[in-house]
């Protein structure tokens, strides 16, 4: 018969493994339930899980889709896929009726091998070769001045090729359209440029940042457009260009298919995140239960709970 300390060690290992196994079994059952819920709406009428029916998927998401506005990051990205909409928005914000967008990338991914990477909502290039980043921000922390600075730096960092002169850097403009007053001074729009403090003159580096308060809906071209940004129905919008695109995304079969694909993707990503979090919580819960039961069992063999905790530090890595 093994001595008391060895017996307690065996009991501890047994109970930790037992409760981790139970937790993982529960997670597997939850995953199965989530999968069935997610796929049931996509089943055909015969219930065989054939091709997803657009009508069934649209019915699933209709309530969400009806409430979306251009202040929704996901919906705004799809509005901006129509270059005419991007052009219209920039003309109003920059007060440049002749502005032309030559090219644009939605969800521009700036990867960094050494620093932090970022995905920018929309990066457009106009006819003067100016690079413009449009961001819709619903949260205050997402529109901090330092984030705007970082976005500006990303535009610069990915512009020049090896051997090009610094003077060839194009102008850049980062535009944050915020849910409220992002800077807190009560202005509908803010234009930020670097200045030479001693002479109060602009520092001509060609870098600009603009903040637009979407809640400020004065009777101006900018204010009327910001009102459109908060409209959930195309019929309420004043801009014909934006109204046409919003109606297409919300009221046509083509638009419904685009938006259902977007929401399917968000659903899948959310489910994956939920599964991972569930696994982490299940493992932590299993370990806590195992420790609690193990500590109770030490009373049987007369081993101190502190000794079990020390074994935990040595063994938990192996158990995982």
N, C-alpha and C positions, 0 to 999 in steps of 0.2 A: 504493500500500500504506500503511495507517495506521501511525502510529508505535507503539512498544512499549506505552506507557501506555494508549492507546486500545484496543489489542488485548487487553490484560489486562482492561480494563473490560468489553469484550464477552464475554470468556470467563467472567468472574465472573457476569454477569447470566444468561448461558446456563445455567450449571450450577445456580444457585439456582433458576431457573424450572423446569429439568428435574426436579430432585429434589422440589420442591414438588408438581409435577404427579404424579410417581410416588406420593408420599405420599397425595395426595388420591384417586388411583385405588385405592390399597389400602384407604383408609377406606370408599370406596363399596362395594367388595367385602365388607368386614366388615359394613357396614350391611345389605346384602342377606342375608348369612348370618344375622345376628341376627333380621331380620324373618322369614325362613323358619322359624327355630327357634321364634320366638314365636307364629307363626300356625299351625304344623303341628299343634300340640295342639288348636287350635280348629277344625280342618277336620272336616267330616263324614266318614262312612265312604266316601263316593264320592270324597273328596279334592278336591272342587271348591271348597272354601272357603265353604260355605254358612253358615247360622246356627250359632253356637257351641253345641256340645252341653254341657249342664250336667254330664253324667256324665263326659265327657272332661276338662273343666276341673277337676272335683272330684278325679279321679284324679291330675291334675297337682299339685294343691296338698294332697292328703290328708295327706301326711307332715308338712307344715308346720302344717296346721290342727290335727292331733292333738296337737302339742306346745305350742300356744299356751296361755297362761294370762292371767289378768286383769292381770298385770304387763306384758303386751305392750300398748303404746300403742294400736295399731290394734284389737286385740281388745277392750280395755277400752272404747274409744269405742262399739263396737257393743253391748256389755253395757249401757252407760249410756243407750242410746237407749230402753231400757225404764225409764220413770220410776219404777216400783216399786223397781228396783235402786238407782237414785240415792238414793231416799228411805231405803232400808234402810241403805246405806253411811253416809249422813249421820247417821241416828239413832244408829248404833253409835259413830261417831267423836265426835259432839257430845254423846253421852249424853242424847238428847232423844227419848224414845219417841213424843211427840206431834207431831214435826216433819212438816210436809206440804210437798211441793214443788208449787208452783203452775205454774211454767213452767221450762223449761230450754232451753239451746242447746248443741249439741255442735259443737266446733270453732268457737267464737266468734271472729270475726276483728275485732280492734281495729286499724284503720288509723290511721296518724298522718301528717299532711302535713309535719310539721316534725321529728318524732323517729322512733324505732324502732317499727315495728308489731309485733304479736304475735298468734298464734292460740292461744287457751286451750282446753284439752281439753273442759271442761264448765263452763258457768256456769248456776247454778240460782238461783231466787228462791223463798224459802219463805213460809209464811203470815204471818210477821211482817215481810215485805218485806226480809229480810236477803239480800244477794247473796253467793253462795258459789261459789268457783272450786275445782274438783277437778282435780288434776294427778297423773299417774302418771309417776315419773321413775326410769329405770333407770340413769342415769349420775350420778355425783357432781356433775359440773360443771353439770348441768341443774337442780340443786336448791340452788343457792347462796342465802344469805340476801338478797343484792342482787337476785336474780331474783324471789324472793318479794316483796320490796318493790316491784319494778316491776309485778308482776301486781296487787298491791294498789292501786297508783296508777292502773293502767288501769281498774280497776273504778270508782274514784272519778271519773276524768276523763270517763267516758261515762255518768254517772248523772243529773246535774242539767241541766235545760233552762234556756235564757236566762230570767232574771228570778226563778228559784227561789232561796230563801234557803239559806245553807250549813247551817243547822240541819235542813234537810230531807234531808240526806245519810243514807241508810240505813246500817245496820251492814254491814260486809264481812268475809268470812272467806276466806282463801286456804289451801287444804289441799294439802300435798305428801305423797303416799304414795311413799316412797323404797324402793329395792331393799335398802339397808342402813341403818345409823344415819347419817342425814344430817347431824347436828350433833355426833356423837361423844361424847356424855355417858352413853351406856348406858341411855337411857330408851326405853320402847316408844312414847311419844307426848310431844310438846313443845307447850306452849301459849305463844305469844309475844304479849305486849301491851306497849305503851309505858308507862313509869312516870315519875313525878316523883321524881327521885333524892333531893332534899333531905328529902322527907317519906315516901318509900317508898310512895306511893299511885299507883293506876292513873291514867293520863292518859285521860280519858273521851272519846276521839275515835271510838270505835265501830269500830276497825280491829283485826283479829286475824289471826294467822298460826299454822297448826298443821302440825307435821311428824309423820308416822307412819312408824315403822320396820316394814316389811313382813316382815322376817326374825325379828322378835320375836313368837313364836307361843305365848305363854303361854296357860294355861287360863282365859281371860277372854273376854267377848264380843268385844273388840277382837282379841285374840290368835287366837281361833278364826276370825274373819273374815279375818285376814291369812293364815292357813293356806289358806283357800279361794282367796285371791288367787294362790297358787302351785300350785293343783291344775290339771293338764291334762285330767283326766277329771271329768265332771259327777258321776259316781257316788261320787267321793271327797269331795265337798263337803258341809258340814254345814248351810249356810244353804239352806232350801228355795227362797227367792226367787232367789238367785244360781244355784243348781243348775238351776232350771227354765230360766233364760235361757241359760246355758252349754250345756245339752243342746239347746235349740232351735237355737242357732247352729252346733253341731257335728254334730248327729245327725238333723236334719230337712231336707227338700228346700228349704224356705223359707230356713232358716239357711245351707245350703250355697250357695244362690244369692247371698245377701247377702255371704258371706265370699269367694266366688269373684270377685264384682265388685270387692271391696276389693283382693284380691291381683292381679287383672288391672290395676287402676289403678296399684298399686305397681310391677308389672312394667313397665308402659309408661313410668312416670316414671323408673325406674331405667335403662331402655334409652335414653331421651332424654339423661339425664345422662352415660351411658357414651359415647354418640355424640359429645356435645359435648367431653368430655374426650379422646376419641380424635382428634377433629379438631385440638384444641389441641396434643396430643402429636405428631401427624403433621406439623403445620406447623413446630413447633420442630425436629423431627428432620430435616425437609427443609432447613430453613435451615442447620442445623449441617453436614449433608452437603455442601450447596452451598458453604459457606464453605471446608470442608476441601478439596474438589476444586478450588475456585477458587484456593486458596493453592498447591496443587501445580502448577497450570497457570502460575502466575506465574513459576515457575522457567524456563519455556520462553522467555519474553520478557524475563526479567531485571528484573521489577518486585518490590519488597519487599512482603512479606505485610502489613506495617503499613499500607501505602497502600491495600490492598484493604479492610482493616478500616475505614478512614476512609470509603471509598466505601460500605461497608455501612451506616454510620450515616446517610448521605444518601439511599441508594436503597431500603433495606428497607421504608420506609413506602409507597413507590410500588409495590413488588412485591406487597405485600399487597392 
